[in-house]
């Protein structure tokens, strides 16, 4: 599943490294979430939703594959 984390991260003008630092995870972890290789823990989704001003459901929406 590809999640919408990338869209919200870019909208917030954050790099993967910057978002990782805010969440205390590696840039590689953020990259894996954005590619759908892994999913963040629910606690991190809650924090991301607060950072981005959206809901957890918004973060988990599948993005169309182009």
PDBQT receptor file of N, H, CA, C and O in Angstrom, charges set to zero:
ATOM      1  N   UNK A   1       0.850  -1.184   0.000  1.00  0.00    +0.000 N 
ATOM      2  CA  UNK A   1       0.000   0.000   0.000  1.00  0.00    +0.000 C 
ATOM      3  C   UNK A   1       0.892   1.242   0.000  1.00  0.00    +0.000 C 
ATOM      4  O   UNK A   1       1.792   1.380   0.828  1.00  0.00    +0.000 OA
ATOM      5  N   UNK A   2       0.628   2.116  -0.921  1.00  0.00    +0.000 N 
ATOM      6  H   UNK A   2      -0.104   2.004  -1.594  1.00  0.00    +0.000 HD
ATOM      7  CA  UNK A   2       1.318   3.405  -0.940  1.00  0.00    +0.000 C 
ATOM      8  C   UNK A   2       0.465   4.394  -0.162  1.00  0.00    +0.000 C 
ATOM      9  O   UNK A   2      -0.721   4.559  -0.451  1.00  0.00    +0.000 OA
ATOM     10  N   UNK A   3       1.053   5.039   0.805  1.00  0.00    +0.000 N 
ATOM     11  H   UNK A   3       2.016   4.905   1.040  1.00  0.00    +0.000 HD
ATOM     12  CA  UNK A   3       0.290   5.966   1.644  1.00  0.00    +0.000 C 
ATOM     13  C   UNK A   3       0.590   7.409   1.254  1.00  0.00    +0.000 C 
ATOM     14  O   UNK A   3       1.535   7.684   0.515  1.00  0.00    +0.000 OA
ATOM     15  N   UNK A   4      -0.221   8.312   1.758  1.00  0.00    +0.000 N 
ATOM     16  H   UNK A   4      -0.989   8.088   2.359  1.00  0.00    +0.000 HD
ATOM     17  CA  UNK A   4      -0.151   9.716   1.370  1.00  0.00    +0.000 C 
ATOM     18  C   UNK A   4       0.847  10.514   2.202  1.00  0.00    +0.000 C 
ATOM     19  O   UNK A   4       0.843  11.745   2.156  1.00  0.00    +0.000 OA
ATOM     20  N   UNK A   5       1.689   9.843   2.950  1.00  0.00    +0.000 N 
ATOM     21  H   UNK A   5       1.693   8.843   2.988  1.00  0.00    +0.000 HD
ATOM     22  CA  UNK A   5       2.645  10.557   3.803  1.00  0.00    +0.000 C 
ATOM     23  C   UNK A   5       3.512  11.505   2.980  1.00  0.00    +0.000 C 
ATOM     24  O   UNK A   5       3.760  12.638   3.393  1.00  0.00    +0.000 OA
ATOM     25  N   UNK A   6       3.971  11.047   1.821  1.00  0.00    +0.000 N 
ATOM     26  H   UNK A   6       3.770  10.127   1.485  1.00  0.00    +0.000 HD
ATOM     27  CA  UNK A   6       4.840  11.883   0.983  1.00  0.00    +0.000 C 
ATOM     28  C   UNK A   6       4.155  13.200   0.623  1.00  0.00    +0.000 C 
ATOM     29  O   UNK A   6       4.768  14.265   0.690  1.00  0.00    +0.000 OA
ATOM     30  N   UNK A   7       2.886  13.119   0.243  1.00  0.00    +0.000 N 
ATOM     31  H   UNK A   7       2.388  12.253   0.189  1.00  0.00    +0.000 HD
ATOM     32  CA  UNK A   7       2.139  14.323  -0.146  1.00  0.00    +0.000 C 
ATOM     33  C   UNK A   7       2.097  15.330   0.998  1.00  0.00    +0.000 C 
ATOM     34  O   UNK A   7       2.341  16.518   0.789  1.00  0.00    +0.000 OA
ATOM     35  N   UNK A   8       1.791  14.863   2.198  1.00  0.00    +0.000 N 
ATOM     36  H   UNK A   8       1.593  13.898   2.368  1.00  0.00    +0.000 HD
ATOM     37  CA  UNK A   8       1.710  15.757   3.347  1.00  0.00    +0.000 C 
ATOM     38  C   UNK A   8       3.081  16.272   3.751  1.00  0.00    +0.000 C 
ATOM     39  O   UNK A   8       3.211  17.430   4.148  1.00  0.00    +0.000 OA
ATOM     40  N   UNK A   9       4.108  15.429   3.655  1.00  0.00    +0.000 N 
ATOM     41  H   UNK A   9       4.002  14.489   3.332  1.00  0.00    +0.000 HD
ATOM     42  CA  UNK A   9       5.464  15.862   3.997  1.00  0.00    +0.000 C 
ATOM     43  C   UNK A   9       5.914  16.981   3.063  1.00  0.00    +0.000 C 
ATOM     44  O   UNK A   9       6.468  17.988   3.505  1.00  0.00    +0.000 OA
ATOM     45  N   UNK A  10       5.670  16.796   1.771  1.00  0.00    +0.000 N 
ATOM     46  H   UNK A  10       5.220  15.979   1.411  1.00  0.00    +0.000 HD
ATOM     47  CA  UNK A  10       6.086  17.815   0.800  1.00  0.00    +0.000 C 
ATOM     48  C   UNK A  10       5.287  19.103   0.982  1.00  0.00    +0.000 C 
ATOM     49  O   UNK A  10       5.827  20.201   0.846  1.00  0.00    +0.000 OA
ATOM     50  N   UNK A  11       4.012  18.963   1.289  1.00  0.00    +0.000 N 
ATOM     51  H   UNK A  11       3.573  18.071   1.399  1.00  0.00    +0.000 HD
ATOM     52  CA  UNK A  11       3.172  20.141   1.517  1.00  0.00    +0.000 C 
ATOM     53  C   UNK A  11       3.692  20.940   2.715  1.00  0.00    +0.000 C 
ATOM     54  O   UNK A  11       3.599  22.168   2.735  1.00  0.00    +0.000 OA
ATOM     55  N   UNK A  12       4.238  20.240   3.710  1.00  0.00    +0.000 N 
ATOM     56  H   UNK A  12       4.313  19.243   3.693  1.00  0.00    +0.000 HD
ATOM     57  CA  UNK A  12       4.798  20.888   4.898  1.00  0.00    +0.000 C 
ATOM     58  C   UNK A  12       6.232  21.364   4.671  1.00  0.00    +0.000 C 
ATOM     59  O   UNK A  12       6.865  21.909   5.576  1.00  0.00    +0.000 OA
ATOM     60  N   UNK A  13       6.738  21.153   3.452  1.00  0.00    +0.000 N 
ATOM     61  H   UNK A  13       6.224  20.710   2.717  1.00  0.00    +0.000 HD
ATOM     62  CA  UNK A  13       8.088  21.569   3.078  1.00  0.00    +0.000 C 
ATOM     63  C   UNK A  13       9.165  20.924   3.960  1.00  0.00    +0.000 C 
ATOM     64  O   UNK A  13      10.145  21.563   4.342  1.00  0.00    +0.000 OA
ATOM     65  N   UNK A  14       8.954  19.650   4.268  1.00  0.00    +0.000 N 
ATOM     66  H   UNK A  14       8.157  19.131   3.958  1.00  0.00    +0.000 HD
ATOM     67  CA  UNK A  14       9.913  18.899   5.067  1.00  0.00    +0.000 C 
ATOM     68  C   UNK A  14      10.607  17.858   4.202  1.00  0.00    +0.000 C 
ATOM     69  O   UNK A  14       9.982  17.243   3.338  1.00  0.00    +0.000 OA
ATOM     70  N   UNK A  15      11.882  17.666   4.434  1.00  0.00    +0.000 N 
ATOM     71  H   UNK A  15      12.389  18.165   5.136  1.00  0.00    +0.000 HD
ATOM     72  CA  UNK A  15      12.590  16.568   3.777  1.00  0.00    +0.000 C 
ATOM     73  C   UNK A  15      12.303  15.290   4.562  1.00  0.00    +0.000 C 
ATOM     74  O   UNK A  15      11.783  15.341   5.677  1.00  0.00    +0.000 OA
ATOM     75  N   UNK A  16      12.644  14.149   3.976  1.00  0.00    +0.000 N 
ATOM     76  H   UNK A  16      13.067  14.107   3.071  1.00  0.00    +0.000 HD
ATOM     77  CA  UNK A  16      12.492  12.890   4.697  1.00  0.00    +0.000 C 
ATOM     78  C   UNK A  16      13.327  12.915   5.970  1.00  0.00    +0.000 C 
ATOM     79  O   UNK A  16      12.894  12.424   7.012  1.00  0.00    +0.000 OA
ATOM     80  N   UNK A  17      14.508  13.478   5.884  1.00  0.00    +0.000 N 
ATOM     81  H   UNK A  17      14.860  13.877   5.037  1.00  0.00    +0.000 HD
ATOM     82  CA  UNK A  17      15.400  13.556   7.046  1.00  0.00    +0.000 C 
ATOM     83  C   UNK A  17      14.793  14.433   8.143  1.00  0.00    +0.000 C 
ATOM     84  O   UNK A  17      14.861  14.091   9.324  1.00  0.00    +0.000 OA
ATOM     85  N   UNK A  18      14.203  15.556   7.753  1.00  0.00    +0.000 N 
ATOM     86  H   UNK A  18      14.148  15.834   6.794  1.00  0.00    +0.000 HD
ATOM     87  CA  UNK A  18      13.604  16.460   8.740  1.00  0.00    +0.000 C 
ATOM     88  C   UNK A  18      12.406  15.809   9.426  1.00  0.00    +0.000 C 
ATOM     89  O   UNK A  18      12.253  15.916  10.642  1.00  0.00    +0.000 OA
ATOM     90  N   UNK A  19      11.555  15.132   8.648  1.00  0.00    +0.000 N 
ATOM     91  H   UNK A  19      11.680  15.045   7.660  1.00  0.00    +0.000 HD
ATOM     92  CA  UNK A  19      10.413  14.447   9.239  1.00  0.00    +0.000 C 
ATOM     93  C   UNK A  19      10.902  13.334  10.163  1.00  0.00    +0.000 C 
ATOM     94  O   UNK A  19      10.367  13.156  11.257  1.00  0.00    +0.000 OA
ATOM     95  N   UNK A  20      11.902  12.597   9.733  1.00  0.00    +0.000 N 
ATOM     96  H   UNK A  20      12.336  12.742   8.844  1.00  0.00    +0.000 HD
ATOM     97  CA  UNK A  20      12.468  11.557  10.571  1.00  0.00    +0.000 C 
ATOM     98  C   UNK A  20      12.974  12.104  11.890  1.00  0.00    +0.000 C 
ATOM     99  O   UNK A  20      12.768  11.493  12.939  1.00  0.00    +0.000 OA
ATOM    100  N   UNK A  21      13.636  13.254  11.845  1.00  0.00    +0.000 N 
ATOM    101  H   UNK A  21      13.803  13.751  10.993  1.00  0.00    +0.000 HD
ATOM    102  CA  UNK A  21      14.147  13.870  13.070  1.00  0.00    +0.000 C 
ATOM    103  C   UNK A  21      12.999  14.257  14.006  1.00  0.00    +0.000 C 
ATOM    104  O   UNK A  21      13.098  14.065  15.218  1.00  0.00    +0.000 OA
ATOM    105  N   UNK A  22      11.921  14.795  13.455  1.00  0.00    +0.000 N 
ATOM    106  H   UNK A  22      11.841  14.950  12.471  1.00  0.00    +0.000 HD
ATOM    107  CA  UNK A  22      10.767  15.159  14.280  1.00  0.00    +0.000 C 
ATOM    108  C   UNK A  22      10.154  13.939  14.950  1.00  0.00    +0.000 C 
ATOM    109  O   UNK A  22       9.662  14.020  16.076  1.00  0.00    +0.000 OA
ATOM    110  N   UNK A  23      10.186  12.798  14.248  1.00  0.00    +0.000 N 
ATOM    111  H   UNK A  23      10.585  12.732  13.334  1.00  0.00    +0.000 HD
ATOM    112  CA  UNK A  23       9.571  11.574  14.750  1.00  0.00    +0.000 C 
ATOM    113  C   UNK A  23      10.566  10.653  15.451  1.00  0.00    +0.000 C 
ATOM    114  O   UNK A  23      10.195   9.597  15.965  1.00  0.00    +0.000 OA
ATOM    115  N   UNK A  24      11.832  11.063  15.466  1.00  0.00    +0.000 N 
ATOM    116  H   UNK A  24      12.133  11.921  15.048  1.00  0.00    +0.000 HD
ATOM    117  CA  UNK A  24      12.908  10.276  16.062  1.00  0.00    +0.000 C 
ATOM    118  C   UNK A  24      13.052   8.907  15.397  1.00  0.00    +0.000 C 
ATOM    119  O   UNK A  24      13.203   7.883  16.064  1.00  0.00    +0.000 OA
ATOM    120  N   UNK A  25      12.999   8.918  14.058  1.00  0.00    +0.000 N 
ATOM    121  H   UNK A  25      12.876   9.750  13.516  1.00  0.00    +0.000 HD
ATOM    122  CA  UNK A  25      13.250   7.727  13.243  1.00  0.00    +0.000 C 
ATOM    123  C   UNK A  25      14.226   8.127  12.139  1.00  0.00    +0.000 C 
ATOM    124  O   UNK A  25      14.516   9.309  11.953  1.00  0.00    +0.000 OA
ATOM    125  N   UNK A  26      14.721   7.143  11.420  1.00  0.00    +0.000 N 
ATOM    126  H   UNK A  26      14.485   6.183  11.571  1.00  0.00    +0.000 HD
ATOM    127  CA  UNK A  26      15.683   7.425  10.359  1.00  0.00    +0.000 C 
ATOM    128  C   UNK A  26      14.989   7.915   9.086  1.00  0.00    +0.000 C 
ATOM    129  O   UNK A  26      13.788   7.726   8.896  1.00  0.00    +0.000 OA
ATOM    130  N   UNK A  27      15.775   8.543   8.233  1.00  0.00    +0.000 N 
ATOM    131  H   UNK A  27      16.751   8.696   8.387  1.00  0.00    +0.000 HD
ATOM    132  CA  UNK A  27      15.290   8.957   6.914  1.00  0.00    +0.000 C 
ATOM    133  C   UNK A  27      14.863   7.724   6.131  1.00  0.00    +0.000 C 
ATOM    134  O   UNK A  27      13.894   7.773   5.373  1.00  0.00    +0.000 OA
ATOM    135  N   UNK A  28      15.577   6.622   6.310  1.00  0.00    +0.000 N 
ATOM    136  H   UNK A  28      16.364   6.583   6.926  1.00  0.00    +0.000 HD
ATOM    137  CA  UNK A  28      15.251   5.380   5.601  1.00  0.00    +0.000 C 
ATOM    138  C   UNK A  28      13.860   4.870   5.995  1.00  0.00    +0.000 C 
ATOM    139  O   UNK A  28      13.134   4.344   5.152  1.00  0.00    +0.000 OA
ATOM    140  N   UNK A  29      13.489   5.022   7.259  1.00  0.00    +0.000 N 
ATOM    141  H   UNK A  29      14.078   5.449   7.944  1.00  0.00    +0.000 HD
ATOM    142  CA  UNK A  29      12.164   4.601   7.703  1.00  0.00    +0.000 C 
ATOM    143  C   UNK A  29      11.080   5.418   7.002  1.00  0.00    +0.000 C 
ATOM    144  O   UNK A  29      10.076   4.867   6.550  1.00  0.00    +0.000 OA
ATOM    145  N   UNK A  30      11.285   6.726   6.913  1.00  0.00    +0.000 N 
ATOM    146  H   UNK A  30      12.101   7.174   7.280  1.00  0.00    +0.000 HD
ATOM    147  CA  UNK A  30      10.324   7.595   6.231  1.00  0.00    +0.000 C 
ATOM    148  C   UNK A  30      10.215   7.187   4.760  1.00  0.00    +0.000 C 
ATOM    149  O   UNK A  30       9.114   7.124   4.214  1.00  0.00    +0.000 OA
ATOM    150  N   UNK A  31      11.328   6.918   4.135  1.00  0.00    +0.000 N 
ATOM    151  H   UNK A  31      12.223   6.970   4.579  1.00  0.00    +0.000 HD
ATOM    152  CA  UNK A  31      11.337   6.490   2.739  1.00  0.00    +0.000 C 
ATOM    153  C   UNK A  31      10.544   5.205   2.552  1.00  0.00    +0.000 C 
ATOM    154  O   UNK A  31       9.786   5.076   1.592  1.00  0.00    +0.000 OA
ATOM    155  N   UNK A  32      10.715   4.261   3.460  1.00  0.00    +0.000 N 
ATOM    156  H   UNK A  32      11.331   4.366   4.240  1.00  0.00    +0.000 HD
ATOM    157  CA  UNK A  32       9.993   2.986   3.359  1.00  0.00    +0.000 C 
ATOM    158  C   UNK A  32       8.490   3.179   3.515  1.00  0.00    +0.000 C 
ATOM    159  O   UNK A  32       7.709   2.510   2.839  1.00  0.00    +0.000 OA
ATOM    160  N   UNK A  33       8.078   4.085   4.398  1.00  0.00    +0.000 N 
ATOM    161  H   UNK A  33       8.713   4.628   4.947  1.00  0.00    +0.000 HD
ATOM    162  CA  UNK A  33       6.654   4.371   4.541  1.00  0.00    +0.000 C 
ATOM    163  C   UNK A  33       6.094   4.946   3.252  1.00  0.00    +0.000 C 
ATOM    164  O   UNK A  33       5.004   4.576   2.815  1.00  0.00    +0.000 OA
ATOM    165  N   UNK A  34       6.853   5.857   2.646  1.00  0.00    +0.000 N 
ATOM    166  H   UNK A  34       7.738   6.158   3.001  1.00  0.00    +0.000 HD
ATOM    167  CA  UNK A  34       6.373   6.535   1.445  1.00  0.00    +0.000 C 
ATOM    168  C   UNK A  34       6.297   5.609   0.244  1.00  0.00    +0.000 C 
ATOM    169  O   UNK A  34       5.477   5.825  -0.648  1.00  0.00    +0.000 OA
ATOM    170  N   UNK A  35       7.126   4.594   0.204  1.00  0.00    +0.000 N 
ATOM    171  H   UNK A  35       7.793   4.418   0.928  1.00  0.00    +0.000 HD
ATOM    172  CA  UNK A  35       7.095   3.643  -0.913  1.00  0.00    +0.000 C 
ATOM    173  C   UNK A  35       6.166   2.469  -0.641  1.00  0.00    +0.000 C 
ATOM    174  O   UNK A  35       5.899   1.665  -1.534  1.00  0.00    +0.000 OA
ATOM    175  N   UNK A  36       5.674   2.367   0.589  1.00  0.00    +0.000 N 
ATOM    176  H   UNK A  36       5.891   3.020   1.315  1.00  0.00    +0.000 HD
ATOM    177  CA  UNK A  36       4.793   1.261   0.943  1.00  0.00    +0.000 C 
ATOM    178  C   UNK A  36       5.543   0.005   1.352  1.00  0.00    +0.000 C 
ATOM    179  O   UNK A  36       4.925  -1.044   1.535  1.00  0.00    +0.000 OA
ATOM    180  N   UNK A  37       6.873   0.087   1.501  1.00  0.00    +0.000 N 
ATOM    181  H   UNK A  37       7.375   0.940   1.353  1.00  0.00    +0.000 HD
ATOM    182  CA  UNK A  37       7.667  -1.071   1.900  1.00  0.00    +0.000 C 
ATOM    183  C   UNK A  37       7.395  -1.449   3.359  1.00  0.00    +0.000 C 
ATOM    184  O   UNK A  37       7.534  -2.612   3.739  1.00  0.00    +0.000 OA
ATOM    185  N   UNK A  38       7.010  -0.467   4.168  1.00  0.00    +0.000 N 
ATOM    186  H   UNK A  38       6.897   0.477   3.860  1.00  0.00    +0.000 HD
ATOM    187  CA  UNK A  38       6.626  -0.721   5.560  1.00  0.00    +0.000 C 
ATOM    188  C   UNK A  38       5.628   0.346   5.974  1.00  0.00    +0.000 C 
ATOM    189  O   UNK A  38       5.390   1.312   5.249  1.00  0.00    +0.000 OA
ATOM    190  N   UNK A  39       5.049   0.156   7.150  1.00  0.00    +0.000 N 
ATOM    191  H   UNK A  39       5.242  -0.628   7.739  1.00  0.00    +0.000 HD
ATOM    192  CA  UNK A  39       4.074   1.116   7.659  1.00  0.00    +0.000 C 
ATOM    193  C   UNK A  39       4.519   1.616   9.028  1.00  0.00    +0.000 C 
ATOM    194  O   UNK A  39       5.084   0.855   9.814  1.00  0.00    +0.000 OA
ATOM    195  N   UNK A  40       4.268   2.891   9.317  1.00  0.00    +0.000 N 
ATOM    196  H   UNK A  40       3.809   3.509   8.678  1.00  0.00    +0.000 HD
ATOM    197  CA  UNK A  40       4.638   3.425  10.625  1.00  0.00    +0.000 C 
ATOM    198  C   UNK A  40       3.721   2.882  11.723  1.00  0.00    +0.000 C 
ATOM    199  O   UNK A  40       2.586   2.484  11.462  1.00  0.00    +0.000 OA
ATOM    200  N   UNK A  41       4.228   2.876  12.934  1.00  0.00    +0.000 N 
ATOM    201  H   UNK A  41       5.150   3.200  13.145  1.00  0.00    +0.000 HD
ATOM    202  CA  UNK A  41       3.423   2.482  14.088  1.00  0.00    +0.000 C 
ATOM    203  C   UNK A  41       2.340   3.523  14.318  1.00  0.00    +0.000 C 
ATOM    204  O   UNK A  41       2.484   4.683  13.929  1.00  0.00    +0.000 OA
ATOM    205  N   UNK A  42       1.255   3.096  14.955  1.00  0.00    +0.000 N 
ATOM    206  H   UNK A  42       1.138   2.154  15.271  1.00  0.00    +0.000 HD
ATOM    207  CA  UNK A  42       0.108   3.977  15.166  1.00  0.00    +0.000 C 
ATOM    208  C   UNK A  42       0.492   5.234  15.948  1.00  0.00    +0.000 C 
ATOM    209  O   UNK A  42      -0.054   6.307  15.693  1.00  0.00    +0.000 OA
ATOM    210  N   UNK A  43       1.423   5.114  16.898  1.00  0.00    +0.000 N 
ATOM    211  H   UNK A  43       1.867   4.242  17.105  1.00  0.00    +0.000 HD
ATOM    212  CA  UNK A  43       1.843   6.283  17.673  1.00  0.00    +0.000 C 
ATOM    213  C   UNK A  43       2.466   7.337  16.753  1.00  0.00    +0.000 C 
ATOM    214  O   UNK A  43       2.260   8.537  16.935  1.00  0.00    +0.000 OA
ATOM    215  N   UNK A  44       3.227   6.867  15.764  1.00  0.00    +0.000 N 
ATOM    216  H   UNK A  44       3.394   5.892  15.616  1.00  0.00    +0.000 HD
ATOM    217  CA  UNK A  44       3.855   7.797  14.825  1.00  0.00    +0.000 C 
ATOM    218  C   UNK A  44       2.826   8.406  13.881  1.00  0.00    +0.000 C 
ATOM    219  O   UNK A  44       2.947   9.567  13.490  1.00  0.00    +0.000 OA
ATOM    220  N   UNK A  45       1.820   7.627  13.516  1.00  0.00    +0.000 N 
ATOM    221  H   UNK A  45       1.722   6.684  13.833  1.00  0.00    +0.000 HD
ATOM    222  CA  UNK A  45       0.753   8.174  12.674  1.00  0.00    +0.000 C 
ATOM    223  C   UNK A  45       0.018   9.294  13.407  1.00  0.00    +0.000 C 
ATOM    224  O   UNK A  45      -0.337  10.309  12.807  1.00  0.00    +0.000 OA
ATOM    225  N   UNK A  46      -0.209   9.106  14.704  1.00  0.00    +0.000 N 
ATOM    226  H   UNK A  46       0.079   8.282  15.192  1.00  0.00    +0.000 HD
ATOM    227  CA  UNK A  46      -0.871  10.150  15.494  1.00  0.00    +0.000 C 
ATOM    228  C   UNK A  46      -0.038  11.426  15.494  1.00  0.00    +0.000 C 
ATOM    229  O   UNK A  46      -0.569  12.522  15.313  1.00  0.00    +0.000 OA
ATOM    230  N   UNK A  47       1.259  11.280  15.696  1.00  0.00    +0.000 N 
ATOM    231  H   UNK A  47       1.690  10.390  15.843  1.00  0.00    +0.000 HD
ATOM    232  CA  UNK A  47       2.147  12.444  15.716  1.00  0.00    +0.000 C 
ATOM    233  C   UNK A  47       2.194  13.120  14.352  1.00  0.00    +0.000 C 
ATOM    234  O   UNK A  47       2.139  14.346  14.262  1.00  0.00    +0.000 OA
ATOM    235  N   UNK A  48       2.297  12.320  13.285  1.00  0.00    +0.000 N 
ATOM    236  H   UNK A  48       2.341  11.324  13.358  1.00  0.00    +0.000 HD
ATOM    237  CA  UNK A  48       2.314  12.900  11.935  1.00  0.00    +0.000 C 
ATOM    238  C   UNK A  48       1.025  13.657  11.644  1.00  0.00    +0.000 C 
ATOM    239  O   UNK A  48       1.061  14.736  11.053  1.00  0.00    +0.000 OA
ATOM    240  N   UNK A  49      -0.108  13.105  12.052  1.00  0.00    +0.000 N 
ATOM    241  H   UNK A  49      -0.137  12.228  12.532  1.00  0.00    +0.000 HD
ATOM    242  CA  UNK A  49      -1.386  13.778  11.829  1.00  0.00    +0.000 C 
ATOM    243  C   UNK A  49      -1.400  15.141  12.524  1.00  0.00    +0.000 C 
ATOM    244  O   UNK A  49      -1.930  16.112  11.983  1.00  0.00    +0.000 OA
ATOM    245  N   UNK A  50      -0.817  15.210  13.719  1.00  0.00    +0.000 N 
ATOM    246  H   UNK A  50      -0.386  14.421  14.158  1.00  0.00    +0.000 HD
ATOM    247  CA  UNK A  50      -0.733  16.486  14.427  1.00  0.00    +0.000 C 
ATOM    248  C   UNK A  50       0.196  17.453  13.699  1.00  0.00    +0.000 C 
ATOM    249  O   UNK A  50      -0.124  18.632  13.548  1.00  0.00    +0.000 OA
ATOM    250  N   UNK A  51       1.335  16.959  13.253  1.00  0.00    +0.000 N 
ATOM    251  H   UNK A  51       1.595  16.001  13.376  1.00  0.00    +0.000 HD
ATOM    252  CA  UNK A  51       2.297  17.800  12.537  1.00  0.00    +0.000 C 
ATOM    253  C   UNK A  51       1.681  18.363  11.264  1.00  0.00    +0.000 C 
ATOM    254  O   UNK A  51       1.836  19.545  10.958  1.00  0.00    +0.000 OA
ATOM    255  N   UNK A  52       0.975  17.501  10.520  1.00  0.00    +0.000 N 
ATOM    256  H   UNK A  52       0.849  16.541  10.769  1.00  0.00    +0.000 HD
ATOM    257  CA  UNK A  52       0.441  17.888   9.215  1.00  0.00    +0.000 C 
ATOM    258  C   UNK A  52      -0.947  18.512   9.280  1.00  0.00    +0.000 C 
ATOM    259  O   UNK A  52      -1.425  19.045   8.279  1.00  0.00    +0.000 OA
ATOM    260  N   UNK A  53      -1.603  18.457  10.432  1.00  0.00    +0.000 N 
ATOM    261  H   UNK A  53      -1.215  18.024  11.246  1.00  0.00    +0.000 HD
ATOM    262  CA  UNK A  53      -2.948  19.019  10.548  1.00  0.00    +0.000 C 
ATOM    263  C   UNK A  53      -3.967  18.234   9.746  1.00  0.00    +0.000 C 
ATOM    264  O   UNK A  53      -4.829  18.808   9.080  1.00  0.00    +0.000 OA
ATOM    265  N   UNK A  54      -3.860  16.903   9.818  1.00  0.00    +0.000 N 
ATOM    266  H   UNK A  54      -3.160  16.437  10.359  1.00  0.00    +0.000 HD
ATOM    267  CA  UNK A  54      -4.794  16.046   9.086  1.00  0.00    +0.000 C 
ATOM    268  C   UNK A  54      -5.188  14.893   9.997  1.00  0.00    +0.000 C 
ATOM    269  O   UNK A  54      -4.811  14.864  11.168  1.00  0.00    +0.000 OA
ATOM    270  N   UNK A  55      -5.940  13.950   9.464  1.00  0.00    +0.000 N 
ATOM    271  H   UNK A  55      -6.246  13.973   8.512  1.00  0.00    +0.000 HD
ATOM    272  CA  UNK A  55      -6.339  12.780  10.243  1.00  0.00    +0.000 C 
ATOM    273  C   UNK A  55      -5.445  11.594   9.893  1.00  0.00    +0.000 C 
ATOM    274  O   UNK A  55      -4.749  11.601   8.878  1.00  0.00    +0.000 OA
ATOM    275  N   UNK A  56      -5.478  10.590  10.742  1.00  0.00    +0.000 N 
ATOM    276  H   UNK A  56      -6.043  10.584  11.567  1.00  0.00    +0.000 HD
ATOM    277  CA  UNK A  56      -4.747   9.356  10.454  1.00  0.00    +0.000 C 
ATOM    278  C   UNK A  56      -5.304   8.726   9.175  1.00  0.00    +0.000 C 
ATOM    279  O   UNK A  56      -4.544   8.208   8.356  1.00  0.00    +0.000 OA
ATOM    280  N   UNK A  57      -6.608   8.771   9.004  1.00  0.00    +0.000 N 
ATOM    281  H   UNK A  57      -7.225   9.192   9.669  1.00  0.00    +0.000 HD
ATOM    282  CA  UNK A  57      -7.214   8.229   7.781  1.00  0.00    +0.000 C 
ATOM    283  C   UNK A  57      -6.657   8.919   6.544  1.00  0.00    +0.000 C 
ATOM    284  O   UNK A  57      -6.417   8.269   5.527  1.00  0.00    +0.000 OA
ATOM    285  N   UNK A  58      -6.450  10.232   6.621  1.00  0.00    +0.000 N 
ATOM    286  H   UNK A  58      -6.645  10.761   7.448  1.00  0.00    +0.000 HD
ATOM    287  CA  UNK A  58      -5.873  10.956   5.487  1.00  0.00    +0.000 C 
ATOM    288  C   UNK A  58      -4.491  10.414   5.145  1.00  0.00    +0.000 C 
ATOM    289  O   UNK A  58      -4.152  10.271   3.970  1.00  0.00    +0.000 OA
ATOM    290  N   UNK A  59      -3.692  10.112   6.168  1.00  0.00    +0.000 N 
ATOM    291  H   UNK A  59      -3.968  10.228   7.123  1.00  0.00    +0.000 HD
ATOM    292  CA  UNK A  59      -2.344   9.605   5.943  1.00  0.00    +0.000 C 
ATOM    293  C   UNK A  59      -2.337   8.209   5.339  1.00  0.00    +0.000 C 
ATOM    294  O   UNK A  59      -1.388   7.836   4.650  1.00  0.00    +0.000 OA
ATOM    295  N   UNK A  60      -3.386   7.436   5.591  1.00  0.00    +0.000 N 
ATOM    296  H   UNK A  60      -4.157   7.738   6.151  1.00  0.00    +0.000 HD
ATOM    297  CA  UNK A  60      -3.424   6.050   5.119  1.00  0.00    +0.000 C 
ATOM    298  C   UNK A  60      -4.119   5.879   3.776  1.00  0.00    +0.000 C 
ATOM    299  O   UNK A  60      -4.196   4.767   3.253  1.00  0.00    +0.000 OA
ATOM    300  N   UNK A  61      -4.617   6.956   3.223  1.00  0.00    +0.000 N 
ATOM    301  H   UNK A  61      -4.555   7.859   3.648  1.00  0.00    +0.000 HD
ATOM    302  CA  UNK A  61      -5.286   6.858   1.925  1.00  0.00    +0.000 C 
ATOM    303  C   UNK A  61      -4.312   6.403   0.856  1.00  0.00    +0.000 C 
ATOM    304  O   UNK A  61      -3.181   6.882   0.768  1.00  0.00    +0.000 OA
ATOM    305  N   UNK A  62      -4.774   5.477   0.055  1.00  0.00    +0.000 N 
ATOM    306  H   UNK A  62      -5.692   5.088   0.126  1.00  0.00    +0.000 HD
ATOM    307  CA  UNK A  62      -3.933   5.003  -1.047  1.00  0.00    +0.000 C 
ATOM    308  C   UNK A  62      -3.889   6.063  -2.124  1.00  0.00    +0.000 C 
ATOM    309  O   UNK A  62      -4.904   6.664  -2.477  1.00  0.00    +0.000 OA
ATOM    310  N   UNK A  63      -2.698   6.277  -2.636  1.00  0.00    +0.000 N 
ATOM    311  H   UNK A  63      -1.874   5.789  -2.349  1.00  0.00    +0.000 HD
ATOM    312  CA  UNK A  63      -2.497   7.211  -3.730  1.00  0.00    +0.000 C 
ATOM    313  C   UNK A  63      -2.546   6.420  -5.038  1.00  0.00    +0.000 C 
ATOM    314  O   UNK A  63      -2.030   5.304  -5.093  1.00  0.00    +0.000 OA
ATOM    315  N   UNK A  64      -3.145   6.964  -6.077  1.00  0.00    +0.000 N 
ATOM    316  H   UNK A  64      -3.564   7.870  -6.033  1.00  0.00    +0.000 HD
ATOM    317  CA  UNK A  64      -3.180   6.254  -7.351  1.00  0.00    +0.000 C 
ATOM    318  C   UNK A  64      -1.775   6.022  -7.908  1.00  0.00    +0.000 C 
ATOM    319  O   UNK A  64      -0.914   6.900  -7.851  1.00  0.00    +0.000 OA
ATOM    320  N   UNK A  65      -1.570   4.850  -8.432  1.00  0.00    +0.000 N 
ATOM    321  H   UNK A  65      -2.269   4.137  -8.478  1.00  0.00    +0.000 HD
ATOM    322  CA  UNK A  65      -0.284   4.516  -9.060  1.00  0.00    +0.000 C 
ATOM    323  C   UNK A  65      -0.271   5.038 -10.479  1.00  0.00    +0.000 C 
ATOM    324  O   UNK A  65      -1.213   4.806 -11.236  1.00  0.00    +0.000 OA
ATOM    325  N   UNK A  66       0.778   5.734 -10.844  1.00  0.00    +0.000 N 
ATOM    326  H   UNK A  66       1.544   5.923 -10.229  1.00  0.00    +0.000 HD
ATOM    327  CA  UNK A  66       0.877   6.313 -12.189  1.00  0.00    +0.000 C 
ATOM    328  C   UNK A  66       1.870   5.527 -13.006  1.00  0.00    +0.000 C 
ATOM    329  O   UNK A  66       2.103   5.849 -14.171  1.00  0.00    +0.000 OA
TER     330      UNK A  66
